[in-house]
Amino acid sequence: MKIAPVYPVDAWEWIWAPYDARTYELVLEQIDANDIVLEIGAGDLRLSRQIAQQAKWIYALEINEPLLERSSNDLPANMQTIIGDARLSPFPDNITVAVLLMRHCTHFSLYFDKLQAGACQRL
């Protein structure tokens, strides 16, 4: 089932992103070299690219296909992008840490349950 976005592609990103540098720093402090990370709502990949510099692997999940496609040039070797709706898309089962920086998220418990079922250690 594909859910159509109800927002203009660029307007959405400007409303909700980016976060301030300190927020990104706080996230990066939680990432270890052996972590396999899932960023839910990865947007333009600005945080995912930073995570890739210190994690073993990162999956960047984003529903906004045009935004993700525009941002996916020259990806780090340890990054994979996934276009999909986090409510419906299966999560990789080897995640050790998940990152969810979405001010507008109303599905936190659904994501938590999916991650816990996959043995994710930290959110």
TORVO-751463 format. One record per atom (N, C-alpha, C): atom name; x, y, z; residue number from 0; chain. Coordinates in pm, whole numbers, plus 50000, padded with zeros to 5 digits. Atoms other than C-alpha are relative to their C-alpha. Example, Ala and Ser with C-alpha at 12.3 -4.5 7.8 and 13.67 -1.06 7.14 Angstrom:
2
<site atomo="N" x="50089" y="49881" z="50000" num="0" cadena="A"/>
<site atomo="CA" x="51230" y="49550" z="50780" num="0" cadena="A"/>
<site atomo="C" x="50090" y="50120" z="50000" num="0" cadena="A"/>
<site atomo="N" x="49918" y="49881" z="49994" num="1" cadena="A"/>
<site atomo="CA" x="51367" y="49894" z="50714" num="1" cadena="A"/>
<site atomo="C" x="49923" y="50109" z="50073" num="1" cadena="A"/>
***
This chain:
123
<site atomo="N" x="50085" y="49882" z="50000" num="0" cadena="A"/>
<site atomo="CA" x="50000" y="50000" z="50000" num="0" cadena="A"/>
<site atomo="C" x="50089" y="50123" z="50000" num="0" cadena="A"/>
<site atomo="N" x="49923" y="49877" z="50007" num="1" cadena="A"/>
<site atomo="CA" x="50148" y="50332" z="49895" num="1" cadena="A"/>
<site atomo="C" x="49912" y="50116" z="50044" num="1" cadena="A"/>
<site atomo="N" x="50074" y="49885" z="49950" num="2" cadena="A"/>
<site atomo="CA" x="50037" y="50641" z="50083" num="2" cadena="A"/>
<site atomo="C" x="50056" y="50124" z="49934" num="2" cadena="A"/>
<site atomo="N" x="49956" y="49879" z="50070" num="3" cadena="A"/>
<site atomo="CA" x="50054" y="50960" z="49879" num="3" cadena="A"/>
<site atomo="C" x="50025" y="50112" z="50100" num="3" cadena="A"/>
<site atomo="N" x="49975" y="49886" z="49912" num="4" cadena="A"/>
<site atomo="CA" x="50214" y="51260" z="50050" num="4" cadena="A"/>
<site atomo="C" x="49894" y="50108" z="49978" num="4" cadena="A"/>
<site atomo="N" x="50101" y="49894" z="50006" num="5" cadena="A"/>
<site atomo="CA" x="49978" y="51545" z="50129" num="5" cadena="A"/>
<site atomo="C" x="50064" y="50137" z="50014" num="5" cadena="A"/>
<site atomo="N" x="49925" y="49877" z="49983" num="6" cadena="A"/>
<site atomo="CA" x="50242" y="51815" z="50124" num="6" cadena="A"/>
<site atomo="C" x="50089" y="50021" z="49878" num="6" cadena="A"/>
<site atomo="N" x="49903" y="49975" z="50106" num="7" cadena="A"/>
<site atomo="CA" x="50458" y="51985" z="49865" num="7" cadena="A"/>
<site atomo="C" x="50138" y="49951" z="50045" num="7" cadena="A"/>
<site atomo="N" x="49872" y="50063" z="49967" num="8" cadena="A"/>
<site atomo="CA" x="50795" y="51812" z="49855" num="8" cadena="A"/>
<site atomo="C" x="50094" y="50094" z="50074" num="8" cadena="A"/>
<site atomo="N" x="49904" y="49911" z="49938" num="9" cadena="A"/>
<site atomo="CA" x="51012" y="52112" z="49937" num="9" cadena="A"/>
<site atomo="C" x="49945" y="50070" z="50124" num="9" cadena="A"/>
<site atomo="N" x="50058" y="49930" z="49886" num="10" cadena="A"/>
<site atomo="CA" x="50772" y="52283" z="50177" num="10" cadena="A"/>
<site atomo="C" x="50013" y="49917" z="50127" num="10" cadena="A"/>
<site atomo="N" x="49993" y="50089" z="49884" num="11" cadena="A"/>
<site atomo="CA" x="50768" y="51983" z="50409" num="11" cadena="A"/>
<site atomo="C" x="50139" y="50006" z="50065" num="11" cadena="A"/>
<site atomo="N" x="49864" y="50002" z="49947" num="12" cadena="A"/>
<site atomo="CA" x="51145" y="51975" z="50447" num="12" cadena="A"/>
<site atomo="C" x="50036" y="50134" z="50066" num="12" cadena="A"/>
<site atomo="N" x="49970" y="49869" z="49941" num="13" cadena="A"/>
<site atomo="CA" x="51167" y="52349" z="50514" num="13" cadena="A"/>
<site atomo="C" x="49928" y="50021" z="50131" num="13" cadena="A"/>
<site atomo="N" x="50075" y="49984" z="49876" num="14" cadena="A"/>
<site atomo="CA" x="50900" y="52331" z="50783" num="14" cadena="A"/>
<site atomo="C" x="50065" y="49923" z="50114" num="14" cadena="A"/>
<site atomo="N" x="49958" y="50090" z="49893" num="15" cadena="A"/>
<site atomo="CA" x="51051" y="52041" z="50979" num="15" cadena="A"/>
<site atomo="C" x="50150" y="49981" z="50014" num="15" cadena="A"/>
<site atomo="N" x="49856" y="50023" z="49993" num="16" cadena="A"/>
<site atomo="CA" x="51424" y="52046" z="50910" num="16" cadena="A"/>
<site atomo="C" x="50072" y="50127" z="49958" num="16" cadena="A"/>
<site atomo="N" x="49914" y="50089" z="49923" num="17" cadena="A"/>
<site atomo="CA" x="51701" y="52102" z="50975" num="17" cadena="A"/>
<site atomo="C" x="49990" y="50026" z="50149" num="17" cadena="A"/>
<site atomo="N" x="49986" y="49979" z="49856" num="18" cadena="A"/>
<site atomo="CA" x="51761" y="52059" z="51343" num="18" cadena="A"/>
<site atomo="C" x="50127" y="50079" z="50023" num="18" cadena="A"/>
<site atomo="N" x="49880" y="49923" z="49969" num="19" cadena="A"/>
<site atomo="CA" x="52023" y="52267" z="51516" num="19" cadena="A"/>
<site atomo="C" x="50119" y="49907" z="50020" num="19" cadena="A"/>
<site atomo="N" x="49876" y="50079" z="49991" num="20" cadena="A"/>
<site atomo="CA" x="52384" y="52151" z="51536" num="20" cadena="A"/>
<site atomo="C" x="50009" y="49924" z="50131" num="20" cadena="A"/>
<site atomo="N" x="49990" y="50066" z="49870" num="21" cadena="A"/>
<site atomo="CA" x="52359" y="52067" z="51906" num="21" cadena="A"/>
<site atomo="C" x="49914" y="49873" z="50003" num="21" cadena="A"/>
<site atomo="N" x="50085" y="50119" z="50006" num="22" cadena="A"/>
<site atomo="CA" x="52071" y="51824" z="51841" num="22" cadena="A"/>
<site atomo="C" x="50072" y="49888" z="49927" num="22" cadena="A"/>
<site atomo="N" x="49924" y="50101" z="50074" num="23" cadena="A"/>
<site atomo="CA" x="52281" y="51643" z="51582" num="23" cadena="A"/>
<site atomo="C" x="50117" y="49948" z="50084" num="23" cadena="A"/>
<site atomo="N" x="49888" y="50041" z="49915" num="24" cadena="A"/>
<site atomo="CA" x="52578" y="51637" z="51822" num="24" cadena="A"/>
<site atomo="C" x="49952" y="49901" z="50107" num="24" cadena="A"/>
<site atomo="N" x="50054" y="50089" z="49897" num="25" cadena="A"/>
<site atomo="CA" x="52361" y="51476" z="52092" num="25" cadena="A"/>
<site atomo="C" x="49971" y="49861" z="49943" num="25" cadena="A"/>
<site atomo="N" x="50024" y="50129" z="50065" num="26" cadena="A"/>
<site atomo="CA" x="52258" y="51204" z="51848" num="26" cadena="A"/>
<site atomo="C" x="50133" y="49930" z="49974" num="26" cadena="A"/>
<site atomo="N" x="49872" y="50061" z="50037" num="27" cadena="A"/>
<site atomo="CA" x="52613" y="51143" z="51727" num="27" cadena="A"/>
<site atomo="C" x="50076" y="49947" z="50121" num="27" cadena="A"/>
<site atomo="N" x="49937" y="50048" z="49877" num="28" cadena="A"/>
<site atomo="CA" x="52732" y="51103" z="52088" num="28" cadena="A"/>
<site atomo="C" x="49952" y="49860" z="50038" num="28" cadena="A"/>
<site atomo="N" x="50058" y="50130" z="49967" num="29" cadena="A"/>
<site atomo="CA" x="52511" y="50793" z="52107" num="29" cadena="A"/>
<site atomo="C" x="50038" y="49889" z="49903" num="29" cadena="A"/>
<site atomo="N" x="49967" y="50096" z="50105" num="30" cadena="A"/>
<site atomo="CA" x="52656" y="50620" z="51801" num="30" cadena="A"/>
<site atomo="C" x="50141" y="49947" z="50020" num="30" cadena="A"/>
<site atomo="N" x="49870" y="50066" z="49984" num="31" cadena="A"/>
<site atomo="CA" x="52939" y="50368" z="51840" num="31" cadena="A"/>
<site atomo="C" x="50047" y="49945" z="49866" num="31" cadena="A"/>
<site atomo="N" x="49939" y="50047" z="50126" num="32" cadena="A"/>
<site atomo="CA" x="53175" y="50236" z="51573" num="32" cadena="A"/>
<site atomo="C" x="49940" y="49870" z="49950" num="32" cadena="A"/>
<site atomo="N" x="50056" y="50128" z="50041" num="33" cadena="A"/>
<site atomo="CA" x="53007" y="49893" z="51568" num="33" cadena="A"/>
<site atomo="C" x="49849" y="50005" z="49979" num="33" cadena="A"/>
<site atomo="N" x="50146" y="49989" z="50013" num="34" cadena="A"/>
<site atomo="CA" x="52650" y="50025" z="51548" num="34" cadena="A"/>
<site atomo="C" x="49954" y="49987" z="49857" num="34" cadena="A"/>
<site atomo="N" x="50074" y="50004" z="50126" num="35" cadena="A"/>
<site atomo="CA" x="52415" y="49946" z="51264" num="35" cadena="A"/>
<site atomo="C" x="49875" y="50082" z="50026" num="35" cadena="A"/>
<site atomo="N" x="50098" y="49896" z="49968" num="36" cadena="A"/>
<site atomo="CA" x="52182" y="50243" z="51254" num="36" cadena="A"/>
<site atomo="C" x="49889" y="50005" z="49895" num="36" cadena="A"/>
<site atomo="N" x="50113" y="49969" z="50088" num="37" cadena="A"/>
<site atomo="CA" x="51837" y="50303" z="51109" num="37" cadena="A"/>
<site atomo="C" x="49956" y="50141" z="50035" num="37" cadena="A"/>
<site atomo="N" x="50057" y="49867" z="49979" num="38" cadena="A"/>
<site atomo="CA" x="51744" y="50668" z="51068" num="38" cadena="A"/>
<site atomo="C" x="49864" y="50001" z="49933" num="38" cadena="A"/>
<site atomo="N" x="50138" y="49994" z="50050" num="39" cadena="A"/>
<site atomo="CA" x="51367" y="50693" z="51032" num="39" cadena="A"/>
<site atomo="C" x="49969" y="50146" z="49970" num="39" cadena="A"/>
<site atomo="N" x="50026" y="49862" z="50042" num="40" cadena="A"/>
<site atomo="CA" x="51268" y="51003" z="50837" num="40" cadena="A"/>
<site atomo="C" x="50130" y="50072" z="49973" num="40" cadena="A"/>
<site atomo="N" x="49864" y="49951" z="50022" num="41" cadena="A"/>
<site atomo="CA" x="51618" y="51066" z="50705" num="41" cadena="A"/>
<site atomo="C" x="50007" y="50131" z="49920" num="41" cadena="A"/>
<site atomo="N" x="50004" y="49873" z="50072" num="42" cadena="A"/>
<site atomo="CA" x="51511" y="51362" z="50490" num="42" cadena="A"/>
<site atomo="C" x="50109" y="50012" z="49896" num="42" cadena="A"/>
<site atomo="N" x="49897" y="49971" z="50100" num="43" cadena="A"/>
<site atomo="CA" x="51800" y="51511" z="50295" num="43" cadena="A"/>
<site atomo="C" x="50134" y="49934" z="50033" num="43" cadena="A"/>
<site atomo="N" x="49884" y="50081" z="49963" num="44" cadena="A"/>
<site atomo="CA" x="52052" y="51274" z="50461" num="44" cadena="A"/>
<site atomo="C" x="50110" y="50077" z="50073" num="44" cadena="A"/>
<site atomo="N" x="49891" y="49925" z="49935" num="45" cadena="A"/>
<site atomo="CA" x="52245" y="51547" z="50642" num="45" cadena="A"/>
<site atomo="C" x="50046" y="49932" z="50127" num="45" cadena="A"/>
<site atomo="N" x="49959" y="50072" z="49880" num="46" cadena="A"/>
<site atomo="CA" x="52240" y="51352" z="50971" num="46" cadena="A"/>
<site atomo="C" x="50053" y="49862" z="49965" num="46" cadena="A"/>
<site atomo="N" x="49955" y="50135" z="50040" num="47" cadena="A"/>
<site atomo="CA" x="52275" y="51011" z="50804" num="47" cadena="A"/>
<site atomo="C" x="50145" y="50001" z="49953" num="47" cadena="A"/>
<site atomo="N" x="49861" y="49991" z="50048" num="48" cadena="A"/>
<site atomo="CA" x="52597" y="51122" z="50634" num="48" cadena="A"/>
<site atomo="C" x="50097" y="50017" z="50117" num="48" cadena="A"/>
<site atomo="N" x="49914" y="49984" z="49882" num="49" cadena="A"/>
<site atomo="CA" x="52739" y="51229" z="50970" num="49" cadena="A"/>
<site atomo="C" x="50009" y="49870" z="50079" num="49" cadena="A"/>
<site atomo="N" x="50000" y="50129" z="49931" num="50" cadena="A"/>
<site atomo="CA" x="52634" y="50901" z="51130" num="50" cadena="A"/>
<site atomo="C" x="50090" y="49901" z="49928" num="50" cadena="A"/>
<site atomo="N" x="49918" y="50091" z="50079" num="51" cadena="A"/>
<site atomo="CA" x="52805" y="50712" z="50847" num="51" cadena="A"/>
<site atomo="C" x="50149" y="50015" z="50030" num="51" cadena="A"/>
<site atomo="N" x="49859" y="49977" z="49969" num="52" cadena="A"/>
<site atomo="CA" x="53136" y="50868" z="50951" num="52" cadena="A"/>
<site atomo="C" x="50045" y="49925" z="50125" num="52" cadena="A"/>
<site atomo="N" x="49957" y="50067" z="49877" num="53" cadena="A"/>
<site atomo="CA" x="53130" y="50686" z="51283" num="53" cadena="A"/>
<site atomo="C" x="49931" y="49867" z="50027" num="53" cadena="A"/>
<site atomo="N" x="50069" y="50128" z="49980" num="54" cadena="A"/>
<site atomo="CA" x="52893" y="50386" z="51254" num="54" cadena="A"/>
<site atomo="C" x="50050" y="49896" z="49901" num="54" cadena="A"/>
<site atomo="N" x="49965" y="50109" z="50091" num="55" cadena="A"/>
<site atomo="CA" x="52954" y="50048" z="51096" num="55" cadena="A"/>
<site atomo="C" x="49914" y="50005" z="49874" num="55" cadena="A"/>
<site atomo="N" x="50093" y="49996" z="50112" num="56" cadena="A"/>
<site atomo="CA" x="52645" y="50085" z="50874" num="56" cadena="A"/>
<site atomo="C" x="49883" y="50088" z="50037" num="56" cadena="A"/>
<site atomo="N" x="50123" y="49923" z="49976" num="57" cadena="A"/>
<site atomo="CA" x="52345" y="50315" z="50834" num="57" cadena="A"/>
<site atomo="C" x="49902" y="49976" z="49887" num="57" cadena="A"/>
<site atomo="N" x="50113" y="50003" z="50091" num="58" cadena="A"/>
<site atomo="CA" x="52010" y="50263" z="50670" num="58" cadena="A"/>
<site atomo="C" x="49926" y="50131" z="50019" num="58" cadena="A"/>
<site atomo="N" x="50071" y="49872" z="49995" num="59" cadena="A"/>
<site atomo="CA" x="51840" y="50593" z="50585" num="59" cadena="A"/>
<site atomo="C" x="49863" y="49980" z="49935" num="59" cadena="A"/>
<site atomo="N" x="50136" y="50025" z="50047" num="60" cadena="A"/>
<site atomo="CA" x="51463" y="50547" z="50554" num="60" cadena="A"/>
<site atomo="C" x="49925" y="50132" z="49986" num="60" cadena="A"/>
<site atomo="N" x="50070" y="49874" z="50027" num="61" cadena="A"/>
<site atomo="CA" x="51263" y="50830" z="50394" num="61" cadena="A"/>
<site atomo="C" x="49882" y="49973" z="49907" num="61" cadena="A"/>
<site atomo="N" x="50120" y="50015" z="50082" num="62" cadena="A"/>
<site atomo="CA" x="50912" y="50848" z="50249" num="62" cadena="A"/>
<site atomo="C" x="49999" y="50095" z="49879" num="62" cadena="A"/>
<site atomo="N" x="50001" y="49895" z="50101" num="63" cadena="A"/>
<site atomo="CA" x="50976" y="51160" z="50040" num="63" cadena="A"/>
<site atomo="C" x="50099" y="49963" z="49888" num="63" cadena="A"/>
<site atomo="N" x="49914" y="50054" z="50105" num="64" cadena="A"/>
<site atomo="CA" x="51115" y="50994" z="49726" num="64" cadena="A"/>
<site atomo="C" x="50077" y="50107" z="49923" num="64" cadena="A"/>
<site atomo="N" x="49922" y="49898" z="50074" num="65" cadena="A"/>
<site atomo="CA" x="51206" y="51311" z="49529" num="65" cadena="A"/>
<site atomo="C" x="50111" y="50063" z="50085" num="65" cadena="A"/>
<site atomo="N" x="49898" y="49943" z="49912" num="66" cadena="A"/>
<site atomo="CA" x="51392" y="51455" z="49829" num="66" cadena="A"/>
<site atomo="C" x="50116" y="49902" z="50017" num="66" cadena="A"/>
<site atomo="N" x="49895" y="50100" z="49981" num="67" cadena="A"/>
<site atomo="CA" x="51582" y="51132" z="49890" num="67" cadena="A"/>
<site atomo="C" x="50082" y="49981" z="49873" num="67" cadena="A"/>
<site atomo="N" x="49927" y="50016" z="50126" num="68" cadena="A"/>
<site atomo="CA" x="51671" y="51094" z="49523" num="68" cadena="A"/>
<site atomo="C" x="50095" y="50116" z="49975" num="68" cadena="A"/>
<site atomo="N" x="49913" y="49883" z="50018" num="69" cadena="A"/>
<site atomo="CA" x="51808" y="51450" z="49511" num="69" cadena="A"/>
<site atomo="C" x="50119" y="49997" z="50095" num="69" cadena="A"/>
<site atomo="N" x="49897" y="49999" z="49897" num="70" cadena="A"/>
<site atomo="CA" x="52016" y="51383" z="49822" num="70" cadena="A"/>
<site atomo="C" x="50092" y="49880" z="49995" num="70" cadena="A"/>
<site atomo="N" x="49931" y="50129" z="49999" num="71" cadena="A"/>
<site atomo="CA" x="52153" y="51042" z="49727" num="71" cadena="A"/>
<site atomo="C" x="50125" y="49992" z="49912" num="71" cadena="A"/>
<site atomo="N" x="49877" y="50001" z="50079" num="72" cadena="A"/>
<site atomo="CA" x="52457" y="51144" z="49521" num="72" cadena="A"/>
<site atomo="C" x="50119" y="49973" z="50090" num="72" cadena="A"/>
<site atomo="N" x="49873" y="50027" z="49930" num="73" cadena="A"/>
<site atomo="CA" x="52795" y="51011" z="49632" num="73" cadena="A"/>
<site atomo="C" x="49978" y="49955" z="50145" num="73" cadena="A"/>
<site atomo="N" x="50024" y="50052" z="49866" num="74" cadena="A"/>
<site atomo="CA" x="52670" y="50810" z="49928" num="74" cadena="A"/>
<site atomo="C" x="50125" y="49933" z="50055" num="74" cadena="A"/>
<site atomo="N" x="49890" y="50075" z="49939" num="75" cadena="A"/>
<site atomo="CA" x="52924" y="50676" z="50175" num="75" cadena="A"/>
<site atomo="C" x="49981" y="49850" z="49975" num="75" cadena="A"/>
<site atomo="N" x="50006" y="50143" z="50029" num="76" cadena="A"/>
<site atomo="CA" x="53007" y="50309" z="50120" num="76" cadena="A"/>
<site atomo="C" x="49920" y="49922" z="50105" num="76" cadena="A"/>
<site atomo="N" x="50071" y="50070" z="49892" num="77" cadena="A"/>
<site atomo="CA" x="52842" y="50216" z="50452" num="77" cadena="A"/>
<site atomo="C" x="49858" y="50055" z="50021" num="77" cadena="A"/>
<site atomo="N" x="50135" y="49946" z="49991" num="78" cadena="A"/>
<site atomo="CA" x="52504" y="50378" z="50376" num="78" cadena="A"/>
<site atomo="C" x="49911" y="49942" z="49891" num="78" cadena="A"/>
<site atomo="N" x="50101" y="50045" z="50096" num="79" cadena="A"/>
<site atomo="CA" x="52193" y="50239" z="50213" num="79" cadena="A"/>
<site atomo="C" x="49874" y="50083" z="50024" num="79" cadena="A"/>
<site atomo="N" x="50126" y="49927" z="49988" num="80" cadena="A"/>
<site atomo="CA" x="51886" y="50450" z="50143" num="80" cadena="A"/>
<site atomo="C" x="49883" y="49906" z="49970" num="80" cadena="A"/>
<site atomo="N" x="50122" y="50078" z="50019" num="81" cadena="A"/>
<site atomo="CA" x="51538" y="50305" z="50162" num="81" cadena="A"/>
<site atomo="C" x="49886" y="50099" z="49982" num="81" cadena="A"/>
<site atomo="N" x="50116" y="49916" z="50024" num="82" cadena="A"/>
<site atomo="CA" x="51240" y="50481" z="50008" num="82" cadena="A"/>
<site atomo="C" x="49878" y="49924" z="50049" num="82" cadena="A"/>
<site atomo="N" x="50118" y="50070" z="49950" num="83" cadena="A"/>
<site atomo="CA" x="50930" y="50392" z="50203" num="83" cadena="A"/>
<site atomo="C" x="49937" y="50070" z="50117" num="83" cadena="A"/>
<site atomo="N" x="50077" y="49953" z="49886" num="84" cadena="A"/>
<site atomo="CA" x="50673" y="50464" z="50467" num="84" cadena="A"/>
<site atomo="C" x="50038" y="49914" z="50120" num="84" cadena="A"/>
<site atomo="N" x="49951" y="50075" z="49883" num="85" cadena="A"/>
<site atomo="CA" x="50815" y="50363" z="50806" num="85" cadena="A"/>
<site atomo="C" x="49889" y="49920" z="50068" num="85" cadena="A"/>
<site atomo="N" x="50111" y="50076" z="49942" num="86" cadena="A"/>
<site atomo="CA" x="50469" y="50250" z="50915" num="86" cadena="A"/>
<site atomo="C" x="49981" y="49867" z="49929" num="86" cadena="A"/>
<site atomo="N" x="50028" y="50118" z="50082" num="87" cadena="A"/>
<site atomo="CA" x="50454" y="49994" z="50634" num="87" cadena="A"/>
<site atomo="C" x="50126" y="49923" z="49959" num="87" cadena="A"/>
<site atomo="N" x="49876" y="50063" z="50046" num="88" cadena="A"/>
<site atomo="CA" x="50815" y="49922" z="50537" num="88" cadena="A"/>
<site atomo="C" x="50059" y="49911" z="50109" num="88" cadena="A"/>
<site atomo="N" x="49930" y="50083" z="49901" num="89" cadena="A"/>
<site atomo="CA" x="50991" y="49632" z="50706" num="89" cadena="A"/>
<site atomo="C" x="50133" y="50067" z="50036" num="89" cadena="A"/>
<site atomo="N" x="49871" y="49948" z="49956" num="90" cadena="A"/>
<site atomo="CA" x="51290" y="49741" z="50911" num="90" cadena="A"/>
<site atomo="C" x="50104" y="49889" z="49987" num="90" cadena="A"/>
<site atomo="N" x="49894" y="50102" z="49999" num="91" cadena="A"/>
<site atomo="CA" x="51623" y="49562" z="50864" num="91" cadena="A"/>
<site atomo="C" x="50008" y="49937" z="50139" num="91" cadena="A"/>
<site atomo="N" x="50004" y="50069" z="49871" num="92" cadena="A"/>
<site atomo="CA" x="51659" y="49303" z="51138" num="92" cadena="A"/>
<site atomo="C" x="50130" y="50005" z="50078" num="92" cadena="A"/>
<site atomo="N" x="49871" y="49994" z="49931" num="93" cadena="A"/>
<site atomo="CA" x="52019" y="49379" z="51234" num="93" cadena="A"/>
<site atomo="C" x="50030" y="50136" z="50062" num="93" cadena="A"/>
<site atomo="N" x="49984" y="49865" z="49946" num="94" cadena="A"/>
<site atomo="CA" x="51964" y="49731" z="51371" num="94" cadena="A"/>
<site atomo="C" x="50041" y="49995" z="50147" num="94" cadena="A"/>
<site atomo="N" x="49964" y="49987" z="49858" num="95" cadena="A"/>
<site atomo="CA" x="52144" y="49814" z="51696" num="95" cadena="A"/>
<site atomo="C" x="49951" y="50132" z="50058" num="95" cadena="A"/>
<site atomo="N" x="50045" y="49868" z="49957" num="96" cadena="A"/>
<site atomo="CA" x="52039" y="50181" z="51712" num="96" cadena="A"/>
<site atomo="C" x="49907" y="50057" z="49895" num="96" cadena="A"/>
<site atomo="N" x="50089" y="49929" z="50092" num="97" cadena="A"/>
<site atomo="CA" x="51747" y="50369" z="51560" num="97" cadena="A"/>
<site atomo="C" x="49996" y="50146" z="50040" num="97" cadena="A"/>
<site atomo="N" x="50007" y="49855" z="49979" num="98" cadena="A"/>
<site atomo="CA" x="51730" y="50746" z="51521" num="98" cadena="A"/>
<site atomo="C" x="49868" y="50048" z="49942" num="98" cadena="A"/>
<site atomo="N" x="50129" y="49945" z="50042" num="99" cadena="A"/>
<site atomo="CA" x="51396" y="50922" z="51501" num="99" cadena="A"/>
<site atomo="C" x="49995" y="50146" z="50043" num="99" cadena="A"/>
<site atomo="N" x="50007" y="49856" z="49974" num="100" cadena="A"/>
<site atomo="CA" x="51418" y="51301" z="51478" num="100" cadena="A"/>
<site atomo="C" x="49888" y="50056" z="49915" num="100" cadena="A"/>
<site atomo="N" x="50115" y="49946" z="50073" num="101" cadena="A"/>
<site atomo="CA" x="51071" y="51396" z="51368" num="101" cadena="A"/>
<site atomo="C" x="49909" y="50068" z="50101" num="101" cadena="A"/>
<site atomo="N" x="50085" y="49925" z="49908" num="102" cadena="A"/>
<site atomo="CA" x="50892" y="51670" z="51560" num="102" cadena="A"/>
<site atomo="C" x="49853" y="49965" z="49983" num="102" cadena="A"/>
<site atomo="N" x="50140" y="50024" z="50034" num="103" cadena="A"/>
<site atomo="CA" x="50569" y="51573" z="51390" num="103" cadena="A"/>
<site atomo="C" x="49959" y="49853" z="50013" num="103" cadena="A"/>
<site atomo="N" x="50027" y="50144" z="49997" num="104" cadena="A"/>
<site atomo="CA" x="50588" y="51196" z="51458" num="104" cadena="A"/>
<site atomo="C" x="49882" y="49967" z="50093" num="104" cadena="A"/>
<site atomo="N" x="50114" y="50045" z="49920" num="105" cadena="A"/>
<site atomo="CA" x="50261" y="51045" z="51577" num="105" cadena="A"/>
<site atomo="C" x="49995" y="49847" z="50005" num="105" cadena="A"/>
<site atomo="N" x="49998" y="50146" z="50008" num="106" cadena="A"/>
<site atomo="CA" x="50362" y="50682" z="51523" num="106" cadena="A"/>
<site atomo="C" x="50116" y="49940" z="50079" num="106" cadena="A"/>
<site atomo="N" x="49884" y="50043" z="49924" num="107" cadena="A"/>
<site atomo="CA" x="50637" y="50649" z="51780" num="107" cadena="A"/>
<site atomo="C" x="49981" y="49858" z="50054" num="107" cadena="A"/>
<site atomo="N" x="50021" y="50133" z="49941" num="108" cadena="A"/>
<site atomo="CA" x="50482" y="50344" z="51952" num="108" cadena="A"/>
<site atomo="C" x="50006" y="49889" z="49894" num="108" cadena="A"/>
<site atomo="N" x="49993" y="50098" z="50109" num="109" cadena="A"/>
<site atomo="CA" x="50444" y="50162" z="51618" num="109" cadena="A"/>
<site atomo="C" x="50146" y="49973" z="49963" num="109" cadena="A"/>
<site atomo="N" x="49859" y="50016" z="50034" num="110" cadena="A"/>
<site atomo="CA" x="50810" y="50226" z="51531" num="110" cadena="A"/>
<site atomo="C" x="50074" y="49928" z="50112" num="110" cadena="A"/>
<site atomo="N" x="49936" y="50064" z="49885" num="111" cadena="A"/>
<site atomo="CA" x="50918" y="50126" z="51882" num="111" cadena="A"/>
<site atomo="C" x="49973" y="49850" z="50000" num="111" cadena="A"/>
<site atomo="N" x="50036" y="50143" z="50002" num="112" cadena="A"/>
<site atomo="CA" x="50731" y="49795" z="51859" num="112" cadena="A"/>
<site atomo="C" x="50071" y="49926" z="49887" num="112" cadena="A"/>
<site atomo="N" x="49931" y="50063" z="50112" num="113" cadena="A"/>
<site atomo="CA" x="50878" y="49720" z="51516" num="113" cadena="A"/>
<site atomo="C" x="50149" y="49983" z="50029" num="113" cadena="A"/>
<site atomo="N" x="49857" y="50007" z="49969" num="114" cadena="A"/>
<site atomo="CA" x="51230" y="49796" z="51636" num="114" cadena="A"/>
<site atomo="C" x="50028" y="49899" z="50110" num="114" cadena="A"/>
<site atomo="N" x="49983" y="50096" z="49891" num="115" cadena="A"/>
<site atomo="CA" x="51190" y="49596" z="51955" num="115" cadena="A"/>
<site atomo="C" x="49987" y="49857" z="49950" num="115" cadena="A"/>
<site atomo="N" x="50017" y="50133" z="50059" num="116" cadena="A"/>
<site atomo="CA" x="51068" y="49296" z="51755" num="116" cadena="A"/>
<site atomo="C" x="50126" y="49956" z="49924" num="116" cadena="A"/>
<site atomo="N" x="49876" y="50029" z="50072" num="117" cadena="A"/>
<site atomo="CA" x="51392" y="49320" z="51554" num="117" cadena="A"/>
<site atomo="C" x="50123" y="50004" z="50088" num="117" cadena="A"/>
<site atomo="N" x="49891" y="50002" z="49903" num="118" cadena="A"/>
<site atomo="CA" x="51606" y="49332" z="51870" num="118" cadena="A"/>
<site atomo="C" x="50087" y="50126" z="49998" num="118" cadena="A"/>
<site atomo="N" x="49927" y="49873" z="49995" num="119" cadena="A"/>
<site atomo="CA" x="51712" y="49697" z="51829" num="119" cadena="A"/>
<site atomo="C" x="50030" y="50031" z="50148" num="119" cadena="A"/>
<site atomo="N" x="49957" y="49978" z="49862" num="120" cadena="A"/>
<site atomo="CA" x="51905" y="49796" z="52141" num="120" cadena="A"/>
<site atomo="C" x="49970" y="50140" z="50053" num="120" cadena="A"/>
<site atomo="N" x="50019" y="49862" z="49954" num="121" cadena="A"/>
<site atomo="CA" x="51856" y="50175" z="52150" num="121" cadena="A"/>
<site atomo="C" x="49922" y="50080" z="49896" num="121" cadena="A"/>
<site atomo="N" x="50073" y="49908" z="50087" num="122" cadena="A"/>
<site atomo="CA" x="51621" y="50436" z="52010" num="122" cadena="A"/>
<site atomo="C" x="50020" y="50139" z="50055" num="122" cadena="A"/>
***
